Amino acid sequence: MPNDGFVRQNDLTEQIDAPNTPDPDDTMGYHDQNNLPFYYDLAQTFAIDDHYFCSVLGQTFPNRSYLLAATSFGHLTTSEIVNQVSPGVFIPYKPITGTIFDLLDANHVTWRDYFSDFPESIIFRSVPSLFIHGQFAPLSQFFTDVAAGTLPRVSYVESAVGGIAPGVSETDEHPPSDIRTGQLYVSQVVNALRNSPSWKDTVLFFTYDEHGGYYDHAQTPAAAQGGARTPDGIGPGQCADLSNPPSSESLGGGINCSISEALAPQLCAAASPTGPFPADCASFDQLGFRVPFIAVSPFAKPHYVSHTTGDHTSIAAFIEKRFLGSSHLTLRDANRPRLRTCSTSTIRPR
């Protein structure tokens, strides 16, 4: 794939959305050390992976689902999240193969989702259970916990989407927001960690769920999942889950899949919501675009640049190897090479 359509697609989109405005071609822009000094300092101080990619060639939710569940179980779009909310009821997704949260709970490993305005964990968990067990907390609680040295074994620290909670500005750096606002947020999190009792035995992975539409020349590689077309037997638009078993476990039986089902024929004209998915069509066997990845830790190899191909399931695989023995979720995290930006053998148990 030559990756030569970024500017053409940008021009086409701007002509449709704003036909009478100048075209700055921001899709080919970049930030240098003058306006992102903290990020440059992180990259030059700790370890990076220059071959780290999104898990799927798609939007935020499918990629975050790979981070937390090692699959998007057929979903192709973020838009379906809003369909989880029926009048007065929030319906969490329940992947058949579970989530990293399920594995952590089953192995009595503590975790918490520290959120700025929208906790990603509620997509996969009921809100009452998260309250009862204290498994999600506002970002302010992260700063309290890290200063006291009482962080759980696994922490998920989220930026702000913006426009959800009053007084909370967007910090996720999603275009066209100001990336410097996100840099400030990340610096506060990293500096709080580095100046805390937790620093001595912690690794922080900093990355982005997807590329935001901006240009990158690197080819998107095949996904490491044992040669299978999908991580779990569920093709694009063929959503299946545990929302209403056993019927929901069948291809096409999962909840909130209508948009993904409608998008699947764009990948493959012969796509069927109930399978089998045509072998010559694009599937969940290719990674998405490259995104930044930094390992911030006293165990990170200073100034190190790893060329190991990774994706969001690499983080799940790291957690599994560190805390969960041989446990895994799908073929994707089971086949993911070990991250080589830091030495796991020297991380002391807490």
PyMOL commands that set and color helices and strands:
alter all, ss='L'
color gray80, all
select helices_A, chain A and resi 6-17+26-28+37-45+60-69+79-84+100-106+120-123+127-132+139-148+179-194+197-201+247-249+258-267+312-323+331-334+344-346
alter helices_A, ss='H'
color red, helices_A
select strands_A, chain A and resi 47-49+85-86+89-90+111-115+136-138+154-157+204-207+293-296+304-306
alter strands_A, ss='S'
color yellow, strands_A
deselect
rebuild
show_as cartoon
